Amino acid sequence: MAETSATPIRHCVLFHGRVQGVGFRYTTASIARRHPVVGFVRNLPDGSVELVAEAVPSVLDQFLADIASEFAGHIRQQEVREAVRDEKFAKFEIRR
């Protein structure tokens, strides 16, 4: 099956470590512009960052790999789970 016709999936990723106050959300949004992904990134009160992203599997994998590479010294732990597609995203954005 061609990648363009693959069914998009949605993941929720929680990043733990030194991920707030280091440009994580803005850099993630910049990385998202290089990939056909939709969703959002936001800081959580406990100091972690939540990312919800939707794309075809190979694109989503590369997007997450690019984030992990960019913040290798900052991410201590990354929790990935499949997320319910209950909200329609038109773009990728930073949420407050």
N, CA and C atoms as an extended XYZ file, in Angstrom:
288
Properties=species:S:1:pos:R:3:atomname:S:1:resname:S:1:resid:I:1 pbc="F F F"
N         0.853       -1.186        0.000 N   MET     1
C         0.000        0.000        0.000 CA  MET     1
C         0.893        1.242        0.000 C   MET     1
N         0.563        2.202       -0.794 N   ALA     2
C         1.347        3.431       -0.866 CA  ALA     2
C         1.197        4.222        0.427 C   ALA     2
N         2.284        4.872        0.829 N   GLU     3
C         2.294        5.629        2.085 CA  GLU     3
C         1.217        6.706        2.113 C   GLU     3
N         0.946        7.341        0.989 N   THR     4
C        -0.038        8.424        0.962 CA  THR     4
C        -1.446        7.913        1.255 C   THR     4
N        -1.670        6.618        1.044 N   SER     5
C        -3.009        6.088        1.315 CA  SER     5
C        -3.076        5.345        2.648 C   SER     5
N        -1.972        5.333        3.401 N   ALA     6
C        -1.978        4.694        4.718 CA  ALA     6
C        -2.907        5.468        5.644 C   ALA     6
N        -3.516        4.756        6.567 N   THR     7
C        -4.431        5.378        7.515 CA  THR     7
C        -3.644        6.108        8.606 C   THR     7
N        -3.964        7.369        8.840 N   PRO     8
C        -3.280        8.104        9.909 CA  PRO     8
C        -3.565        7.488       11.278 C   PRO     8
N        -2.594        7.594       12.150 N   ILE     9
C        -2.769        7.181       13.534 CA  ILE     9
C        -2.465        8.380       14.421 C   ILE     9
N        -2.927        8.323       15.643 N   ARG    10
C        -2.709        9.425       16.589 CA  ARG    10
C        -2.028        8.886       17.831 C   ARG    10
N        -0.960        9.559       18.222 N   HIS    11
C        -0.256        9.192       19.450 CA  HIS    11
C        -0.265       10.359       20.424 C   HIS    11
N        -0.335       10.010       21.689 N   CYS    12
C        -0.142       10.970       22.767 CA  CYS    12
C         1.198       10.611       23.383 C   CYS    12
N         2.086       11.592       23.475 N   VAL    13
C         3.422       11.356       24.006 CA  VAL    13
C         3.649       12.312       25.168 C   VAL    13
N         4.081       11.769       26.301 N   LEU    14
C         4.458       12.590       27.452 CA  LEU    14
C         5.974       12.580       27.543 C   LEU    14
N         6.561       13.762       27.514 N   PHE    15
C         8.005       13.905       27.626 CA  PHE    15
C         8.332       14.382       29.035 C   PHE    15
N         9.259       13.685       29.695 N   HIS    16
C         9.706       14.044       31.032 CA  HIS    16
C        11.188       14.371       30.979 C   HIS    16
N        11.618       15.231       31.860 N   GLY    17
C        13.015       15.638       31.921 CA  GLY    17
C        13.084       17.155       31.995 C   GLY    17
N        14.133       17.732       31.406 N   ARG    18
C        14.224       19.193       31.348 CA  ARG    18
C        13.607       19.638       30.024 C   ARG    18
N        12.277       19.639       29.984 N   VAL    19
C        11.561       19.877       28.728 CA  VAL    19
C        10.720       21.151       28.752 C   VAL    19
N        10.731       21.867       29.873 N   GLN    20
C        10.066       23.175       29.902 CA  GLN    20
C        11.142       24.233       30.102 C   GLN    20
N        10.944       25.374       29.445 N   GLY    21
C        11.896       26.465       29.566 CA  GLY    21
C        13.121       26.304       28.678 C   GLY    21
N        13.056       25.371       27.721 N   VAL    22
C        14.188       25.130       26.823 CA  VAL    22
C        13.789       25.262       25.348 C   VAL    22
N        12.598       25.846       25.095 N   GLY    23
C        12.124       26.007       23.715 CA  GLY    23
C        11.534       24.746       23.128 C   GLY    23
N        11.144       23.812       23.969 N   PHE    24
C        10.643       22.518       23.502 CA  PHE    24
C         9.408       22.666       22.605 C   PHE    24
N         8.430       23.425       23.071 N   ARG    25
C         7.187       23.556       22.290 CA  ARG    25
C         7.428       24.255       20.963 C   ARG    25
N         8.211       25.320       20.973 N   TYR    26
C         8.452       26.073       19.743 CA  TYR    26
C         9.277       25.273       18.754 C   TYR    26
N        10.266       24.545       19.254 N   THR    27
C        11.080       23.714       18.373 CA  THR    27
C        10.253       22.558       17.821 C   THR    27
N         9.405       21.975       18.656 N   THR    28
C         8.530       20.893       18.195 CA  THR    28
C         7.591       21.390       17.103 C   THR    28
N         7.033       22.586       17.267 N   ALA    29
C         6.163       23.161       16.236 CA  ALA    29
C         6.946       23.400       14.947 C   ALA    29
N         8.192       23.820       15.066 N   SER    30
C         9.044       24.026       13.900 CA  SER    30
C         9.323       22.701       13.191 C   SER    30
N         9.613       21.669       13.963 N   ILE    31
C         9.832       20.342       13.381 CA  ILE    31
C         8.554       19.858       12.702 C   ILE    31
N         7.415       20.130       13.295 N   ALA    32
C         6.125       19.702       12.727 CA  ALA    32
C         5.900       20.306       11.348 C   ALA    32
N         6.412       21.510       11.118 N   ARG    33
C         6.238       22.152        9.808 CA  ARG    33
C         6.988       21.404        8.704 C   ARG    33
N         7.938       20.575        9.084 N   ARG    34
C         8.700       19.793        8.100 CA  ARG    34
C         8.045       18.445        7.800 C   ARG    34
N         6.974       18.141        8.502 N   HIS    35
C         6.284       16.857        8.347 CA  HIS    35
C         4.783       17.097        8.178 C   HIS    35
N         4.106       16.238        7.431 N   PRO    36
C         2.639       16.371        7.320 CA  PRO    36
C         1.944       15.787        8.551 C   PRO    36
N         2.063       16.511        9.678 N   VAL    37
C         1.428       16.088       10.928 CA  VAL    37
C         0.472       17.174       11.405 C   VAL    37
N        -0.526       16.759       12.164 N   VAL    38
C        -1.448       17.686       12.817 CA  VAL    38
C        -1.506       17.313       14.286 C   VAL    38
N        -1.931       18.269       15.116 N   GLY    39
C        -2.054       18.007       16.544 CA  GLY    39
C        -1.611       19.200       17.352 C   GLY    39
N        -1.051       18.934       18.548 N   PHE    40
C        -0.639       20.039       19.415 CA  PHE    40
C         0.432       19.593       20.394 C   PHE    40
N         1.083       20.583       20.983 N   VAL    41
C         2.052       20.370       22.049 CA  VAL    41
C         1.739       21.384       23.138 C   VAL    41
N         1.859       20.971       24.414 N   ARG    42
C         1.594       21.904       25.516 CA  ARG    42
C         2.357       21.466       26.767 C   ARG    42
N         2.660       22.460       27.598 N   ASN    43
C         3.274       22.203       28.897 CA  ASN    43
C         2.206       21.707       29.856 C   ASN    43
N         2.588       20.827       30.749 N   LEU    44
C         1.688       20.352       31.794 CA  LEU    44
C         2.183       20.875       33.144 C   LEU    44
N         1.270       21.010       34.114 N   PRO    45
C         1.635       21.580       35.414 CA  PRO    45
C         2.745       20.830       36.152 C   PRO    45
N         2.919       19.536       35.869 N   ASP    46
C         3.941       18.750       36.579 CA  ASP    46
C         5.349       18.902       35.996 C   ASP    46
N         5.505       19.777       34.981 N   GLY    47
C         6.811       19.997       34.384 CA  GLY    47
C         7.074       19.166       33.141 C   GLY    47
N         6.136       18.292       32.797 N   SER    48
C         6.286       17.496       31.581 CA  SER    48
C         5.662       18.239       30.400 C   SER    48
N         5.835       17.694       29.208 N   VAL    49
C         5.238       18.253       28.001 CA  VAL    49
C         4.409       17.158       27.343 C   VAL    49
N         3.184       17.523       26.935 N   GLU    50
C         2.299       16.591       26.245 CA  GLU    50
C         2.277       16.938       24.763 C   GLU    50
N         2.419       15.897       23.950 N   LEU    51
C         2.332       16.036       22.497 CA  LEU    51
C         1.244       15.107       22.016 C   LEU    51
N         0.324       15.617       21.225 N   VAL    52
C        -0.658       14.778       20.553 CA  VAL    52
C        -0.455       15.034       19.068 C   VAL    52
N        -0.104       13.984       18.342 N   ALA    53
C         0.206       14.145       16.926 CA  ALA    53
C        -0.448       13.041       16.114 C   ALA    53
N        -0.883       13.425       14.910 N   GLU    54
C        -1.544       12.486       14.013 CA  GLU    54
C        -0.903       12.568       12.642 C   GLU    54
N        -0.593       11.398       12.094 N   ALA    55
C        -0.010       11.287       10.752 CA  ALA    55
C        -0.010        9.818       10.367 C   ALA    55
N         0.391        9.530        9.142 N   VAL    56
C         0.565        8.134        8.763 CA  VAL    56
C         1.741        7.594        9.586 C   VAL    56
N         1.760        6.298        9.875 N   PRO    57
C         2.751        5.745       10.806 CA  PRO    57
C         4.208        6.114       10.530 C   PRO    57
N         4.672        6.021        9.293 N   SER    58
C         6.092        6.309        9.025 CA  SER    58
C         6.424        7.774        9.262 C   SER    58
N         5.506        8.668        8.947 N   VAL    59
C         5.718       10.101        9.171 CA  VAL    59
C         5.734       10.392       10.666 C   VAL    59
N         4.809        9.792       11.400 N   LEU    60
C         4.744        9.991       12.845 CA  LEU    60
C         6.029        9.486       13.507 C   LEU    60
N         6.504        8.336       13.077 N   ASP    61
C         7.750        7.790       13.620 CA  ASP    61
C         8.920        8.742       13.379 C   ASP    61
N         9.022        9.293       12.164 N   GLN    62
C        10.126       10.196       11.842 CA  GLN    62
C        10.010       11.501       12.621 C   GLN    62
N         8.792       12.012       12.762 N   PHE    63
C         8.547       13.233       13.533 CA  PHE    63
C         9.019       13.050       14.977 C   PHE    63
N         8.620       11.941       15.600 N   LEU    64
C         9.024       11.672       16.985 CA  LEU    64
C        10.530       11.448       17.094 C   LEU    64
N        11.118       10.812       16.091 N   ALA    65
C        12.574       10.604       16.092 CA  ALA    65
C        13.309       11.929       15.987 C   ALA    65
N        12.788       12.862       15.178 N   ASP    66
C        13.410       14.175       15.037 CA  ASP    66
C        13.353       14.953       16.352 C   ASP    66
N        12.219       14.865       17.052 N   ILE    67
C        12.094       15.535       18.359 CA  ILE    67
C        13.084       14.920       19.349 C   ILE    67
N        13.138       13.589       19.396 N   ALA    68
C        14.040       12.897       20.316 CA  ALA    68
C        15.492       13.258       20.030 C   ALA    68
N        15.837       13.384       18.771 N   SER    69
C        17.203       13.744       18.388 CA  SER    69
C        17.529       15.171       18.813 C   SER    69
N        16.611       16.079       18.562 N   GLU    70
C        16.817       17.498       18.886 CA  GLU    70
C        16.971       17.721       20.392 C   GLU    70
N        16.232       16.958       21.196 N   PHE    71
C        16.225       17.164       22.648 CA  PHE    71
C        16.828       15.985       23.409 C   PHE    71
N        17.794       15.307       22.788 N   ALA    72
C        18.399       14.115       23.392 CA  ALA    72
C        18.939       14.386       24.796 C   ALA    72
N        19.495       15.544       25.030 N   GLY    73
C        20.048       15.854       26.343 CA  GLY    73
C        19.022       16.312       27.357 C   GLY    73
N        17.791       16.497       26.923 N   HIS    74
C        16.748       17.038       27.799 CA  HIS    74
C        15.689       16.011       28.180 C   HIS    74
N        15.404       15.066       27.281 N   ILE    75
C        14.346       14.085       27.534 CA  ILE    75
C        14.905       12.950       28.389 C   ILE    75
N        14.329       12.782       29.572 N   ARG    76
C        14.720       11.696       30.461 CA  ARG    76
C        13.860       10.457       30.187 C   ARG    76
N        12.590       10.693       29.904 N   GLN    77
C        11.647        9.594       29.664 CA  GLN    77
C        10.595       10.062       28.674 C   GLN    77
N        10.137        9.132       27.858 N   GLN    78
C         9.114        9.425       26.860 CA  GLN    78
C         8.076        8.311       26.917 C   GLN    78
N         6.831        8.662       27.211 N   GLU    79
C         5.740        7.679       27.266 CA  GLU    79
C         4.871        7.871       26.034 C   GLU    79
N         4.752        6.832       25.223 N   VAL    80
C         3.966        6.908       23.994 CA  VAL    80
C         2.774        5.964       24.108 C   VAL    80
N         1.608        6.487       23.774 N   ARG    81
C         0.428        5.612       23.719 CA  ARG    81
C        -0.447        6.051       22.554 C   ARG    81
N        -1.197        5.107       22.035 N   GLU    82
C        -2.128        5.445       20.972 CA  GLU    82
C        -3.252        6.275       21.584 C   GLU    82
N        -3.689        7.286       20.870 N   ALA    83
C        -4.718        8.184       21.392 CA  ALA    83
C        -5.997        8.046       20.574 C   ALA    83
N        -7.103        8.307       21.226 N   VAL    84
C        -8.410        8.292       20.573 CA  VAL    84
C        -8.501        9.493       19.637 C   VAL    84
N        -9.001        9.261       18.457 N   ARG    85
C        -9.130       10.350       17.480 CA  ARG    85
C       -10.484       11.030       17.683 C   ARG    85
N       -10.638       11.714       18.831 N   ASP    86
C       -11.919       12.316       19.197 CA  ASP    86
C       -12.002       13.802       18.868 C   ASP    86
N       -10.910       14.378       18.423 N   GLU    87
C       -10.883       15.800       18.070 CA  GLU    87
C       -10.270       15.915       16.681 C   GLU    87
N       -10.877       16.737       15.837 N   LYS    88
C       -10.359       16.931       14.478 CA  LYS    88
C        -9.330       18.042       14.502 C   LYS    88
N        -8.132       17.749       14.003 N   PHE    89
C        -7.067       18.742       13.925 CA  PHE    89
C        -6.900       19.204       12.486 C   PHE    89
N        -6.765       20.516       12.299 N   ALA    90
C        -6.538       21.072       10.969 CA  ALA    90
C        -5.068       21.409       10.752 C   ALA    90
N        -4.328       21.543       11.869 N   LYS    91
C        -2.921       21.948       11.781 CA  LYS    91
C        -2.219       21.477       13.047 C   LYS    91
N        -0.941       21.820       13.156 N   PHE    92
C        -0.196       21.550       14.380 CA  PHE    92
C        -0.038       22.874       15.095 C   PHE    92
N        -0.294       22.879       16.419 N   GLU    93
C        -0.251       24.145       17.162 CA  GLU    93
C         0.323       23.970       18.550 C   GLU    93
N         0.720       25.100       19.102 N   ILE    94
C         1.156       25.156       20.502 CA  ILE    94
C        -0.056       25.554       21.326 C   ILE    94
N        -0.359       24.781       22.334 N   ARG    95
C        -1.475       25.121       23.228 CA  ARG    95
C        -0.930       25.571       24.557 C   ARG    95
N        -1.681       26.451       25.195 N   ARG    96
C        -1.283       26.968       26.508 CA  ARG    96
C        -2.042       26.244       27.604 C   ARG    96
